[in-house]
Amino acid sequence: MNKFVFQCSISTDQLNLIKDFSDKMQINGDAVVQFDERGQFYFLCSKESDLQQHYTDDNGWLITYSYPFNSELIIGQGLHENTTYAGYLHTFEDKDKVRMWNDILDFAFRSDFHRVFFPMENYFKGFLKLDDSLCFYLYDYVPVSRNLKASTDLKKTTNLLFRMKEGHVVPLTAKLFSLAMSRIYAITGKKDNSILIPIPASTREKHMQRFSYFCHLLSERTGIKNGYNAIQIESDRQELKGARNVDKIFNLKFNPSLFCDKQVILIDDVLNSGTGFIQIKRKLMDLGARSVIGVFLVKTIQEE
């Protein structure tokens, strides 16, 4: 038995979506799952339940982490794609128990008691135009080299950025990107004629480590064609992050047959000066791309 309780009224279409979801999620054992319109969910379930097998990215829900709450229960957090409603699901009828489990989740995830290792915000924080192209980013970033006292949010962002550079936590980063992109009509409205292309790293090894699996997952989740091979690195070069008035694409080979007459979604981990983005964008347009949009994990805050 899955029972949903909502924090506001919902439409018939939303109810049908919930019913479809509920039919897939017939959880054995006790569980309470809270979900919100920000794309996050929290759960407390008995160890004998099969909730963690049901809540997989195949269903659009990704468990980012979980751990034992006690000898009988598991508690955890994740991301979901049904961001039009908020409420909770419970699989048992005991009202006092439902209330207590909800209180536990509120205390664990909505108070200062809990410390998450990565940011879970999945809306684009900001956007700007570079060379007349829209660029979106998820988080503000201050480089560690500035030796500033980092806030908790900045520590989370820095941790996620470094993990992405190393090719780790790929399901999480791909999920954050896909959720944020799903809210931008300039992207979703043209996704059938779009292609995802990562901005090349400085070396072949770093590029493959950072973007190969990431682009595959992001393509699956957004329904946008994977253009990982649209730009190839012919030779490694030194890092040029933040450098201006430097040719950053001399070592790259472009494959126009993959992006000609398409909207290109250029992806990278960090937006610094924007020089690399602009150079690649102009080359893509010269070779036949219809338009270019930039999507970044973080944007570096410039020093005053």
N, C-alpha and C positions, 0 to 999 in steps of 0.2 A: 504494500500500500504506500503510494507516494502522495502526499498532500501538500499543495502549495498555499502559502499565505502571502499576500501582496501588500505593499505599503501604500499603494494608490490604485485607482480604478484602471483597468486595462481593456483594450478593444477585443472584439471577437477574433480578429486576425491574430492578435498576440496570444489569445487563449488557445487557438489552434496550434500555434507554434509550440506552446508549452506542452500541450497534450502530446504532440509528436515527440518532443524531447522526453517527456515523462515515460512514454511507452518504451523508449530505448533504455531508460534508466531504472529498471525494476531491480532495486537494490535489496539484496538479502541481508538481514541484520538491521541493527539500529543505526540511524544516521540523522544528523541535522546539517543542512547545507544552506548557508546564507549567500545571496548573490546581490550585487548592486549594479546600478546603471553606469558605473565607471569601468565595468568589464572585469571586476574582481569577484572571486568567491572564496568562502572559508568553510571548512567542514570539520565536524567531530563525528567519528563513527566507531562502532565496535570493531575489534580486530577480526572477527569472523565475517564481517560484511565484505562484499566484493565491490565496494564503492570505487576503490582505486583502480580496479580493472575497467569499470564503466567510464570513469572520467578521464578519457584519453583525448589526444589531439585529433583522433579520427572523428570524434563527435564535436569538434570545435572547442573543447574544454581542455586546458592544460594544467596539470598539477605542477606547480613550481617547486614545492617541497612539502614534505610531511615528516612527522616524528611521533614517537610514542608519548601520549599525554599521561598515561599511567599503565598499569599492567593489562588493562582491558580495552583501552581506547586509543585511537590515533587521531591527531589533530593536524590540520594543514591548510594550505592556501593555494590558489591558482588563478588563472585567467579564463574568461569565457567570452563568447562573441554575441550573446543575447543582451545587448546594452540598452534595451528600450524599457526595461522594467526592473524593479527591485523587490526583494522579499526573501522568503526562505522556504525550504522544503523539509519535511520531516516524515519519517517512515514508521512512526509509532504514535499511539493515541494519548499517552499519559501527558496531560497538559502541564503538570508541575515539572516533569522531566524535560519536556520541550522547552519550557521557560528557563530552566537551569542550564541546559546545554547552550541555548542562545546567549545567556549571560556569560558563560565561559568563553564563547567565541568573541563576544563584545570586549571582554576584558583582555583576551589574548591578542586581538588584532586591531582594536580601535582605541587603545590606550597607550600611554608611554611605556607600559610594561614590555611590549613586544618590540624587538629590533629586527627589521628585515634587512637582508644582506644586499638586495638589489632594489632599484626603484620599480614600482608596479604601475605608475601612472602611464596610461596608454593613449593619451591625446597629444597631438602636436602642441608643444608649448608656444611655438612662434613660427613666423614665416617672414621671408623677405624676398626681394627681387634681385637677382644677379644677372646682369646683361639681358634684362627683360624676361628672364625665366624665373618662375616661382620656385622657391626652395623652402622646405619644411624641416623642422628639427624637433626632437622629443624633449631634450633637456639642455639647460645651460651648463657650461663646463668651465672650470678654472684650472689650468694646468698645475700639477703638483710642484713644478719648478718655481712657482711664484712664492712658495713657502707661506701661504696664507693659512690662517686657522680655518679648517674645513668644517662646514656644518654637517649634520647627519645626512641631509639630502645630497650634498656634494660628495660625501664619502660613498654613498650608494651608487651615484652616477659614475664616479671614477672607477669603482670596483667593476661595474657592468661594462664600461668602456674597455678596460684592460682585458677582461675575459673575452669580449668580442674580438679584440685584436688577436688574441691567442687562439681563436676558433673554438672557444668553450661556450657553454650555456646557449648553444645555437637554437634549440627549441624555444627558449624564453625570448631571445632577441627577435627571432622571426615572428613570434606571436605579438610582441609589442609593436613591431613595425606594421604587421598586417591589420591589427586593430585600429591603429592610428590612421592608416591609409584608407580603411573602410569608411571613414567619416569625411573624406575629401572628395567632393563630386568631380573635381578636375581630374581625379585619378579613376574613380569607379565608373564615371560616365563614359570613359573611353578605353576601358580595360581590354575590350576585345581587339583593339588595334594598338595595344601598347606592348612594351617589352622592358623587362628589368635588366639593367646593365650596371654592374659594380664599377666604381672608379678604381682603376688598377692600383695596387700597392706598389712599393718600391722594388720588390723582388717577386719572382714567380712563386717561391715557396711561401712567402707571407700572403700572397694573393690567394693561393689555393687554400691555405689554412684558414683564412679569414672569410672567404666568400663562396667556396665551392658548395658546401652543404647548406649554407645559409640561403643562397639564391635558390637552390632546389626546394627547400622548405617554404620560402616566401612565395615562390611561384605556385606551389600547391595550394597555399592558404588564400592567396589573392585571386587566383585564376588568371594571372598575367604571365605571359610567355617568359620563360627563363632565357636571358641573354648573356649568361656567364661567359660564353665563348665569342661574344660580339667584338670584344677588344682583347687582343692578346699581347703579352709582354715578350718582345723579341730579345731583350737583354736587360739584366738587372741594372739598377742605378742607385745612387745614394738617396737618402731621404731628403725631401725638399719641403717639408711641411711648413706652411706659413710664409715661404719664400715668394717674393714678388719679382716681376720682370725676368723670369727664368722659364725656359722651355721645358715643360713637364711632360710632354707627350712625344718627345723625339724617339723614344724606344718602343712605341706602341704601334701595333698593326690593327687596323679597323676592317671589319667585315660588313660592308654596306648591305649585302643581300639579307642580313638578319634584321636590320632596323630601317631600311629605306621606306619612306612614306608612313612610318609609325610614330606614335608618341613614345619617347624614351623616358623611363624613370631611372635616373642616375642615382645610385645608392653609395653611401660611404659612411664610415664611422664618425668622422670629425669634419666639421666645416670650420676652417680657419680663415684665411684671407679670401678664399673663393677663387684664387687664380687657377688652380687645377680644374675646378668645375667649369669655369668659363672657357678655358682652352679646349677641353674635351667637348663641351657643348657646341662650340663653334665648328669644330671638326665634324661632329655628327651632323650638324645642319648642312655643312658644305657637301657632305656625302649623301644627303637625301632624307635625313630624319625630318618628320613633319614638325615636331616640337619637342622640348626637353623640360622635364621637371626634376628638381633635386630633392632627395629625401635622406636625412642624416640622423644618426643617433644623438649627437650633441653638437652644439655650436659654441665655440670658444668665446668667452666674454673678453672683449678687448680691454687692455690696460688703459686707464685714464691718463 
